Amino acid sequence: MNNNVINGLINFSAVAIIFLIVLTIIFSIYVKKFKFEKRNIEMYGLFLNLDTISLISISALTINYIFIVWCTLSFQGLNIIYIAFSMILVFLSDAVTDNFKNLPISLGFSAINFVSIYVTYLIYNHLVKEKFSYILAIVLGLVVIFVFLYYTYNLLRQINNIAVKQKYLKEKKYKI
């Protein structure tokens, strides 16, 4: 059991590093395309003007997002260590921004994330070990797409909650 968890976390580390490399390549291509004086790059400007605490919070949320997507797409199911790792990241994100009022909501969304990981794991195991069905394979694909969209919505909602609290957004009247 412990060996599987360690191997899973090593696999996640490799996936996270590959994701960051791809993100860096895409970002460098688009930075060359856009000029910084234009309003085309408002999202980049949002992250430039954030304070360090907000960047730490967004980083914890992004790591949690990558981890949850990896857990879903690897079809390994849930471990108590995976749940603890994700909960620590969610707690860290809310704790560094002193947003303890939002912590129960974030933990509730995390619980929904864990249920969705478990549901995809159950459907996948039924397909592989019990009986293969094209209809169930299509359902699995649709569930994975829905879950991915839900994870993305949750990440963007949490980033928006962090961004609207920034002073410079209120002063410069950025649209969020």
N, C-alpha and C positions, 0 to 999 in steps of 0.2 A: 504494500500500500504506500509506504513512504517513498519507495523508489519510483513509483508511478507519479507521485506528486512532484518529486524533484525533477523527473524527466519532463513533466508537463510545464513546470516553471522555466526550465531551460529552453523548451520549445517556444514558450511565450516570449522569452527574452530575444530569441532569434527573430521571431515575427515582428516584435517591436522595433528592433534595430533595422530590419528591412523596411518597415513602414516609415521610419524616420529618414532613411536614405532616399526612398522614393519621394517623400514629402519635400525634402531638401532640393532634389532635382527639379520637381515641378515648380516649387517656389522660385528657384533661381531662373528658370525659363520665363516665368511670368513677370519677375522683377525687371528683366531685360525688355519685356514687351511694353510695360507701363512706365510712365514717368511719375515721379513722386509729387509733382505739382498738381497733377490732375486728381479729380475726385474718383477716378476708377479704382483706387486702391484704399478706399475707406476702411475696409476690414483690417488691412495691415496697419493703418493709422490707429485704429482702435487698440491694437495690441502694443503699439509703440508707446502710447501714453499711459498705459496701466502702471500702477505702482507694483512693487515687488510682491507684496502680499497677494494681490489679485492674480499675478502671474503664477505664483505657487499654487493657488487654488485652481486656476484653469489647467495647469500642468497635471495636477492630481486627477482632475476630471477627465483629461485626455488619456492619461494612462489607464484609468478605470474603464473608459470607453473601449480602448484597444483590447484590454483584458477581457471584457465582457463579450466583445465580438469574437475574439479568439476562442473563448470557452464555448460559444454557440457553434462556431464553424468547425471546431475540432471534434465535436460530438463525443466528448469524454465524460459528460455528466458533471455533477457537482461534488466537490469535496468540502469539508469544513475549512480547510486551509484556503481554498479559492474564495469562499464566502467571507472569511475573515480578512483576506487581502483586499477584497473589494470594499468591504465595510470600513476598513481603516482608511482607504483612499477617500471615500465619501465623507467620513468624519473629519479627516484632515482638511478637505476642501472647505467644509463649513466652519471648522474651528479656526483656521487662520484668518478668515474674514469676519470672525465673531458673529456668525449668522446661525446661532443656535436655535432661533425661532423656526428656521427652515429645515433643521435637522430631521425632525420626524417625517416631513414630506419627502426628503431625499432618501431616507431609509425605507420608506414605503415604496418609492419608485425602484429602489434597489431590490426589494423583495419581489416586485413584479418582474424585474430582470432575472432573478434566480428561478422563478417559476417558469418563465419562458425558456430558459436554458434547459430546465428539466423536461419540459414538454417536447422540445426539439430532440432531446436525447432519447426520450421514450419512443417517439415516432421513428427515429433513425434505427434504434435497436429492433423495433418490430419489423422494419423493412429488411434489415440485414439478417436477423437471427430467426425470425418466425416465418413470415411469408412475404415475398416481394409482390407488390401491387403497383401498377403504374399510377393509379388514382392516388394512392397513399404517397407515392414519390412526388406527385404534383402538389399534394397538400403540404408535404414537407418543404418543398421549394417555396410555396406561398407563405408558409409560416415563417421561414427564415427571412424572406423579404420583408414581411410585416414587422418581425422582431428587429431587424436591422433599422427600419424606418423609425420604430419606436425608440431604439437606443439613440439614434441621431436626434430625434426630437427632444429627448430628455437632456442630451448633452447641450444642445443649443439653448434650451430653456434655462439650464443652470448657468451657462455663460452669459446669457442675457441678464439674469438676476445679479450677477457680479458686475456687469458693465454698467447697468443703470445706477449703481451706487457711486460711480466715479464722479468727482467734482468737475473735472474738465469737460465732461459730456454736458453737464448742465450749463457751464459757462459758454461753451462754443456752440451750443444748440445743435448737436449732431442728432440725426435721426437714427433711431434704433429699431 
